[in-house]
Amino acid sequence: MRQGEPGEGEGYSGRGARRRFIVASVVSCVAVAVAVTHVLAPDLKIDNVTVALLIVAVVPWLRDLLNSIELPGGVRLEFKEAVEQRIEAAERIADAALVGSGDDGPETDDPTALADVRRLAAEYLGVRRSMASGSTRTQRMSGIFARLVRATQRLADPDLDGWLASPDGGLRLAAYARLYAVPVPDALTLLADAVVREPLAFNQYWGIRALDKVVDAVGVEDVPPGVVRRLEDCRPRGSDRVALLRRLITKLHGLR
């Protein structure tokens, strides 16, 4: 499975790719054997207990091929280790951009900062349009996000309200980058609304990360109940985003 935006999978490389090939071959052979058995003995009855045991036996092997499995009836199995590894890797990239930037926001504007932010926002959208979803595109976009973290800190008073409400996905990402670097308590409600509505997977991932930092700045006990309900009703599709949002909601309920 190729690696896409956060929550969309992992890439193949080295020994891991060979192991996945072996596992895929074994699973395919088992599937063919089951199909042949069905053709040769169509009257053979397999009860639910046997099916359940077969699933239990196969799932540990499938974790090398998949991040999650959707079973009949809407049951979804997610492999937590893969999700956590991707979340930690993305966090390291963004936090590296914060090194040496200090804890407080800037006091004066850098005259070139706004132009740099707009250029990076446009570059991000260009990468999304021109590159196929996969690990290479994700790395490029992650690098742009890290540069946005730095560039937005050079603005004394960025238009966060306008960026969060903008139809421009690059400017929304700039808002998430700024709030990730400099959490502003007053932005909580607008940020939560933007995250819930966010249509871009990469944007929503970093929006949730920024929201987690803003919640810490506000104080869990002071987060309005309406914001909590909005987040509880949010249904992101990517496993990484689901994991981050669950973690944030658990934090919000922990001190309530």
N, C-alpha and C positions, 0 to 999 in steps of 0.2 A: 504494500500500500504506500503510495507516495505521500509525502508530507505537504500539507497545504497550510492554510492559515491556522492560527492557534485553535485546537479542537478538531482538526480535520485529519490527523493521522501522523505517521512516522515515516521516515525515509529508509531506503536500503543502503547498507554500507558494509564492506568487509565481511568479517566473520558472521555478523548478524544476518546479512543477505543470504549467505550459504545455509545458515541454519533455517531460515525461513523457507528456502527452496526445498530443503529436506522435509521439513514439516508439511509444506504444501503437497509434496509428492506423496507422503504417507497418508494424509487426509484424502487426497484424490483416489488413491488405491483402495482405501476403505470404502469410499463412496461407490466406486465401480463394483467392488465386491458385493456391496449391499444391493446394487441394481441388478447384478447378475443373479443373485440369490432370488430376488423378487421375480425375475423372468422365469427361472428354472422351477421355482416353487411358489407360484402365485397364491396358493391356498394356505401358505404358511402364516400363522397368526402370531403377531408380536403385540404383547400387551403393553399397557402404559408404563408399568414398572420397568420393563426392558428398555423402552425408549428413554425413560428418565436416567437409567444407569448408563446408557450409551452417551447421553449428553454430558453427564458428569465425567465420563472417561475422556471425552474429546475436548471439552472446554480448556483444560490446562495446556493442551497442545495449540489450540487456536490463539492463545494469548500472544504467540509469536507472529501471528498474521494479522490480527485485528485489535483495535482499541476497545471495541464493544461488539456485542452480539444482540440482535433483535430477535426474540423468540416469539412464536405464535401466542396471541393473546396480549401483546403489548409489553411483555416482560423484557427488560433491557439489562444486559450484563455488561458492566464497564470494568476495564482493567486499570485499577487505581494507580499502579506503579508507573505506567506509561504516561498517564495524565500528569501526575505530580512531577515527573522528570521534565516534561515540556514546560510546565508552569515555572519551575525553578530556573530553567535555562533562559526563558524569556525575561524573568525578573533580573537575572544577572546582567543581561544586555542593557536594560533600562537603568539599573542602579549604577552601572559603570559611568553613565552620562551625568550622574549627580555628584560624582567624586570631585571635590574641590570647588563645588558651586556654592557651598555654605548653606545654612539653614534658613536664612531670611530671604525675602524677595528683594529684587533690585530697587534701588532708590532713584535712579535716573535711567532714561531711555538711551539705548545705543541707537544712533541715527540710522544704522543699516539693519537693525534687528527685524523690523516689520517686513522689509523687503525680503530678508532671508526666510522668514516664516512663510510668506506667500510663495516663494520659490520652492521651498521644501514641500509645501502642501500640493503644489502643482506637480512636482516630481513624483510624489506618492501616487497621485491619481494616474500619472503617465505609466508608472510601473504596473499598477493594477490593470490598466487597459492593454498594455503591450506584451505582458508576460503571462504564460500559462500558470495556473495555480500549482504550487509545488514548493519544495524546500528552497530553491534558488530565489523565487519571488519573495517568500517569507523572510529570508535573510536580508534581501534588499530593503523590504519595507521596515524591518526591525532596525536596520541601520538608519533609515530616514527618521523613524520615531526617536531614536537616541539623539539625533541632531536637532530635532524639534524640541526635545527636553532642554537642550542647551540654549537654543535660539530664543525660545519663549521666555526664558529667565532674564534675557537682556531687555525685556519690555517692562516698564514700571507699572503700566496699567492697561493690559491687553483687553480687547473687547470680548470678554469671555461669553457674555450673554449672546452677542451676535454670532460668535463662532459656534456655540452650542446649538443655536437654532438655524444655522446656515444649511442650505441644501448642498453645499460644497463639502464633500467627505474629507478633503484635505484639511480644511479649516476646523472641522469637528475634531479631527485627530490632533490638531495643534492645541485645541482647548483641553483635550484629555492629557496631552503631554505637559502642558503648563500646570494643570491641577495635580498631576502625578508628582511634579517637582515642587510646587508651591500650593499645598492644599488650602483652599479658601472656604471657611465655614459657610459664608453667605451663598456660595454656589451650590450647596447641597441639593436643593429641590430641582433646580434647572438641570444639574448634572444627572440626577436620577431619572428625570423625564427623558433626557437625551439618550441615556443608556438603554432605557426600555424601548425606545422607538428606533434605535440605531439599526440600519439595515445591513451594514458591512461587518463581517465577522471580525476582521482584524481591529476595526474601530471599537466594536463592542467589547472585545477582550480588554483593551487598554482603558476603555471607559469604566469597566468594572474595577480594574486595578486602581484607577484614579479615585473612584468612588470610595473604595476601601480606605484610602488615605484621608479623604475628606471626612468620612465618618469618624475616624480617629481624632481629627482636628476638632470636630463638633463635640464629640463625647457621645458614646453609645446611648446613654440615658437621655440625651437631649434630641435624638433623631425623632422627627414627627412621625406619629403612627401612620399617617398617609403615605409617607415615603416608604416605610416598611411594607405596607400592603402593595404598593406599586411594584416593588422588587419581588415580592412573593408571587405576584401574578405574571411576572416576566418568564418567558419560556424560550431561552436560547437553545439552539440546536447543537452547537459544538460541545464536545465532552469537556474541553478545557474551560469554556465559559460556564457550563453547568456547574463544574466543580468550584470555580471561583465564586459564583453567585451563591451556591449553597454555603460555602465557608463564610461569606459576608452575612448572610441571613442568620446563620448560627451565632455569629458574633452579636448581631442586633438583638437576638432573643436571649442571649446569655445573661445580660444584666437587666432584663426587663422584669 
